[in-house]
């Protein structure tokens, strides 16, 4: 006999909210910049109401993932950007001819372990003039009672820092 899954999932205009036994997950695929204010409002409303509706539930961690294709305006800009991350001699290691696809990844953790970030940038498969970026931010030791806006500001600050590390200042701006 199979048991029922421990989750409930709701679809809202192409997005989804899933309540699992151990987490609440929001998924907003295919966002455009004009959608972001609506997403912030939805997240803020649910985030700030949830602890009042379920005071017996507690959490200490908030995780945010951003995946995006950042269009670079100049031809060859993606290749030029990624060239500095190319592994020297990679072509000589393989017996048959290859085309190397340089990419970069880094991860940082605060000394007090209150947050962690990882960042990836590689050539987009959707557009020859775009970088695919993946950013994961984990805030630790957070309180359900602290407002959404405080957590959002922390995530946006860390996000801006990650993009700035690789010279993509303003790529995500305040819109991530």
N, C-alpha and C positions, 0 to 999 in steps of 0.2 A: 504494500500500500504506500502510495506517495503522499507526502505531507504537502500542504499548501505553502507556497512561498511566503516568507515573512516580509512582504512589501506591498505597498499600494502605489500605483502610478497613475498620474493624471496628465492629460495632454491639454495644453493651452496654446492655441494659435501657432502650432508647429514646435513649441517648446514643451518640455515635460518637467514635472515635479514628481520625484519618487521618494516615498517614505519607506525606508528599510528598517530592520530591527535595530541597527546600530548607526544609521546616518540618514540625513535628509539631503537629497541630491537634486540640483537644478541643472537642466541642460538646455542651452539656448543655441542651437546650430544656426549657421548662416545669418548671423547678425550683420546689419549695416549700421553705420554711425547714427542714423536717425532713430534706431531702435533702442539705443543705450539708455536714454532717459526713462523709457518705459520699463526696461529691465531693472534699472536701479530702483524704481518705485515698487515694482513687484517684490524684488528681493528684500528691500527695506521693510515693506509691510509684513511679509511673512516672517522675516527674521525677528522683528520687534514684537510681533504678536504671539509667535510660537511659545516662548517661555511663559507667557501669561496663561495661555491655554493649557499648557502641559508643565506646570511648575515642578512636578516630580522628576522630570527629565533634566539631565545635566550634561554638559559637554565642555571639553577643555581645548579642542582643536577645531580650526576652521581651515579648509583647504580650497584653493581657487586654482583653476587651470584655464589658461588662455591658449588657443591655437588660432593662428592667423596667417594669411598670405599677404605680405607687405610688398606692394608694387613699387619697384624702383624705377624712376622715370627715364634714366639714360640707358641706351643699349649697352650691354656689357657690364653694367654696374653690379649685377649679382655675382658674376664671375670674378670681377675685381674685388668685391667685398670678401668673397670666400677664399680667394687665392692665398691670403695670409694664414689660412688654417690647413693648407694642403700638407699632407705628410710627405716629406722628401723621400724620393727613391721608391715610392709605392709601385710605380709602373715596372720597375726592374724586378720586383718580387714575384710577379705572375708570369707563367710560361707563355700565355697567349696575350695579345694586345688588349689593353683595357682603356676605359675612359674613367678617370678618377673623379669622384664627386666629393670635394672637400666639404666638410661641415664642422660646426663647433658646438661644444657643450661645456657648461661649467655649473658648479653648484656651490652655494655658500650657506653657512649657518652662523647665526649670531653667537657671540661668545657665551651669552647666558642661555642659549638654546630656546629662546622665545619665538624664533622664526627660522624658516629655512626656505631657500629658493633654488630652483634649477632652471636653466635656460638652454634652449637648443635653437640653432639657426642652420638651415640647409636650403638647397635650391628647391623651389616649389615645383611640384609635379603638375600643378594646374596652369602655371603661367611661366613662360621663359624669362620674364622680366620681374619675377617676384621671389622673395625669400619666404620660406615656410618657417614660422617661429612657434615654439612651444615654451610656455612659461608655467611653472608650477610653484605656487606659494603656499606654505603651511604656517599658519599662526598657531602658536601653542600657548597654553595657560591663559586662554581667553575666558571671559565670563559671558554666559547667556544674557545677563542683564545689561551688559554694555551695549550701547546703540550701534546699529548697523553702520552708520556714517563713520564712527571711529575705526571700525575694522576695515571699511572700504578705504579710508585715507591711508591706513598702514599698508594695505595691499597695493594701492596705487603708487605710494612712495617706493616700495620695494620693486615694483614693476618698472618704474622710471629708471631706477638705479641699474637694474639688469640690462635694459635696453641701452643705457648710456655706456655701460662697460664696453660694448662692442661698437659704439659710435652710431647708434640708432636713436639719438635723442629726438624726442618729438614723434617718433614712429607710432607710439601708442598714446602719447599725450595723456589727457585726462579721460580718454574714451575707453580705456581698458576696464 
